[in-house]
Amino acid sequence: MKPFWRWLVLVAVSATALQLFFVARIALMVVIDPQSTSFERSEAWRIRTGKADFRWRQQWMPYAQISDHLKRAVIASEDGSFVNHEGVDWEALEKAWEKNSKAEARAQNLTARAPARVPARPPKVVGGSTITQQLAKNLFLSGERTLLRKGQEFVLTLLLEALLSKQRILEIYLNSVEWGDGVFGAEAAAQHYFRKPAARLGSYDAARLAVMLPRPKYFETRPNSGYLASRAATIQARMGDAELP
């Protein structure tokens, strides 16, 4: 049993060291802007190896130089309870679980009734991640979906909320989130889509950018999407209720 216990202790020590590393990295973000995220690095490698004309667009902007319209639009679209929860919105997770379960049940019923030669469309998966959870995943983790990665995301979310202010979390998120192929952050997105700085984004422009967040590459190639326009109008109407940190 001795080799087993040595292995167990080694795993525990390694896991503790990794968490301390994350704590140190997040603590530095109180005063130091992160140069890149894990997701950005993986995307940079993908684009660089797949395109000869590789182009990266990102420019860090302080919180005060990002339009309040964009802040409100992102909160209204992605995480309406951002300023009130402690990293995880359990109510939103429960609602997402219920919607996904119902969608899966409907898909199974259609599959059972449809001819075998007609492939059934996969059910649409609704997410319940908060802005802090999305930031935790983008900053440090891979895109794989495993229980271990989800558990690490949960720990990182709590660390971000404990060590950083809500304003700082939103600032880092808006400067690092993906808005297109090689387009990261609010300033790059504002310049890429509207030819204006992030500080001058109007309410409808901001709403359109917020709606793009779940599928930025998809909507980048479909700027005239009817869904994008209608959903942006809905988010624009909700922005007045979004509370800023």
C-alpha positions in Angstrom: 0.0 0.0 0.0 3.0 2.3 0.4 3.3 3.1 -3.3 -0.4 3.9 -3.4 -0.2 6.4 -0.5 2.9 8.0 -1.9 1.0 8.4 -5.2 -2.0 9.9 -3.4 0.2 12.4 -1.4 1.9 13.4 -4.7 -1.5 14.0 -6.4 -2.7 16.0 -3.4 0.5 18.1 -3.3 0.3 18.7 -7.0 -3.3 19.8 -6.8 -2.6 22.1 -4.0 0.4 23.7 -5.8 -1.8 24.2 -8.9 -4.5 26.0 -6.8 -1.9 28.2 -5.2 -0.5 29.0 -8.7 -4.0 30.1 -9.7 -4.4 32.2 -6.5 -1.1 34.0 -7.3 -2.1 34.6 -10.9 -5.5 36.0 -10.0 -4.1 38.1 -7.2 -1.7 39.8 -9.7 -4.7 40.7 -11.8 -5.8 43.1 -9.1 -3.1 45.5 -10.5 -1.7 43.8 -13.7 -3.8 43.4 -16.8 -3.5 39.8 -18.2 -1.6 39.7 -21.4 -3.5 36.8 -22.8 -5.9 34.0 -21.8 -5.7 30.3 -22.3 -8.5 30.5 -24.9 -6.7 33.3 -26.8 -3.5 31.3 -27.0 -5.3 28.3 -28.4 -7.1 30.4 -30.9 -3.9 32.2 -31.9 -2.3 28.8 -32.6 -5.3 27.6 -34.6 -5.4 30.8 -36.7 -1.6 30.9 -37.2 -1.4 27.3 -38.4 -4.5 27.6 -40.6 -4.1 31.0 -42.3 -1.1 32.6 -44.1 -2.5 36.1 -43.6 -2.8 35.7 -39.8 -4.1 38.9 -38.1 -4.8 39.4 -34.4 -6.9 42.3 -33.2 -6.9 43.3 -29.5 -6.3 46.5 -27.5 -6.7 46.8 -23.8 -9.0 49.6 -22.7 -9.5 50.7 -19.1 -13.0 50.2 -17.6 -13.8 53.9 -17.8 -13.0 54.0 -21.5 -15.5 51.3 -22.4 -19.0 52.4 -23.2 -21.5 51.9 -20.4 -23.9 50.8 -23.1 -21.7 47.8 -23.8 -21.4 47.0 -20.2 -25.1 47.1 -19.7 -25.8 45.1 -22.9 -23.3 42.3 -22.0 -24.8 42.1 -18.5 -28.4 42.1 -19.9 -27.5 39.4 -22.4 -25.1 37.1 -20.5 -25.7 37.5 -16.8 -28.5 39.7 -15.5 -27.7 39.0 -11.8 -23.9 39.7 -12.3 -23.6 42.3 -9.5 -25.7 40.3 -7.0 -24.4 36.7 -7.2 -21.1 35.4 -5.9 -19.9 33.8 -9.1 -22.5 31.2 -9.7 -26.2 31.9 -10.5 -27.9 28.8 -9.2 -31.3 29.9 -10.4 -30.1 30.4 -13.9 -28.3 27.0 -13.8 -31.5 25.3 -12.7 -33.5 27.0 -15.5 -30.9 26.0 -18.1 -31.0 22.4 -16.8 -34.8 22.2 -17.1 -34.7 23.7 -20.6 -32.0 21.3 -21.8 -33.9 18.3 -20.3 -37.1 19.3 -22.1 -35.3 19.9 -25.4 -33.6 16.5 -25.2 -36.9 14.8 -24.4 -38.5 16.5 -27.4 -35.6 15.5 -29.6 -35.9 11.9 -28.5 -39.7 11.9 -29.2 -39.1 13.3 -32.7 -36.4 10.7 -33.4 -38.7 7.9 -32.3 -41.5 9.1 -34.7 -39.3 10.2 -37.6 -38.3 7.8 -40.4 -34.9 6.2 -39.9 -33.5 7.9 -43.0 -34.3 11.4 -41.6 -31.6 12.5 -39.2 -33.0 14.4 -36.2 -31.6 17.8 -35.3 -29.7 17.9 -32.1 -31.4 19.8 -29.3 -30.2 23.3 -28.7 -28.1 23.5 -25.5 -28.9 26.4 -23.2 -26.0 27.6 -21.0 -26.2 28.9 -17.4 -22.7 30.2 -17.0 -22.2 33.6 -15.4 -19.7 36.2 -16.7 -17.3 35.2 -13.9 -17.5 31.5 -14.9 -16.9 32.4 -18.5 -13.9 34.4 -17.5 -12.5 31.6 -15.4 -12.8 29.2 -18.3 -11.3 31.6 -20.8 -8.4 32.7 -18.6 -7.1 29.3 -17.5 -8.9 26.3 -18.9 -9.3 24.2 -22.1 -12.5 23.8 -24.0 -13.0 20.2 -23.0 -16.2 19.3 -21.1 -15.4 17.0 -18.3 -16.5 16.9 -14.6 -12.9 17.6 -13.6 -12.7 20.7 -15.8 -16.1 21.9 -14.6 -15.0 21.4 -11.0 -11.8 23.5 -11.6 -13.9 26.2 -13.3 -16.1 26.3 -10.1 -13.0 26.8 -7.9 -11.5 29.5 -10.2 -14.9 31.3 -10.2 -14.9 31.5 -6.4 -11.3 32.7 -6.4 -12.0 35.4 -9.0 -15.0 36.6 -6.9 -13.0 36.5 -3.7 -9.9 38.3 -5.0 -11.2 40.7 -7.6 -13.9 43.3 -7.6 -17.0 43.0 -9.8 -15.8 46.0 -11.8 -12.4 44.4 -12.4 -13.9 41.1 -13.4 -16.1 42.8 -16.0 -13.1 44.9 -17.2 -11.0 41.8 -17.8 -13.9 40.0 -19.4 -14.7 42.8 -21.8 -11.0 43.1 -22.8 -10.5 39.4 -23.5 -13.8 37.9 -24.7 -13.9 36.7 -28.3 -15.9 38.8 -30.9 -14.8 37.2 -34.1 -12.0 35.3 -35.8 -8.9 36.8 -34.2 -11.0 39.7 -32.7 -10.7 39.9 -28.9 -11.9 42.6 -26.6 -14.3 45.5 -26.8 -12.0 48.0 -28.5 -11.1 45.5 -31.3 -14.8 44.6 -31.8 -15.9 48.2 -31.9 -13.3 49.1 -34.5 -13.9 45.9 -36.5 -17.6 46.1 -36.8 -18.4 49.8 -36.4 -15.2 51.7 -37.1 -15.4 53.6 -33.8 -13.7 53.3 -30.4 -15.4 51.2 -27.6 -16.0 54.4 -25.7 -18.4 55.7 -28.4 -20.6 52.6 -28.9 -24.3 53.5 -28.9 -26.9 51.3 -27.3 -28.0 49.4 -30.4 -24.4 48.8 -31.5 -23.6 47.5 -28.0 -26.6 45.3 -28.0 -25.6 43.7 -31.3 -22.1 43.0 -30.0 -23.6 41.4 -26.8 -25.9 39.1 -28.9 -22.8 37.9 -30.8 -21.0 36.6 -27.8 -22.3 33.0 -27.7 -21.4 32.5 -31.4 -19.1 35.3 -32.5 -17.5 33.6 -35.5 -21.0 32.6 -36.8 -22.5 36.1 -36.6 -19.3 37.7 -37.9 -20.1 36.0 -41.3 -23.8 36.8 -41.0 -24.0 40.6 -40.2 -27.5 40.9 -41.7 -29.0 38.0 -39.7 -32.6 38.6 -38.8 -32.1 36.9 -35.5 -29.2 39.2 -34.7 -31.2 42.3 -35.3 -34.3 41.1 -33.4 -32.4 39.8 -30.5 -30.3 43.0 -30.3 -33.6 45.0 -30.1 -34.7 42.8 -27.2 -31.4 43.3 -25.4 -31.5 47.0 -26.0 -34.9 47.2 -24.3 -33.5 45.3 -21.3 -30.3 47.4 -20.9 -32.0 50.0 -18.6 -32.5 47.3 -16.0 -28.9 46.1 -16.0 -27.0 47.2 -12.9 -23.4 48.2 -13.4 -20.7 47.4 -10.8 
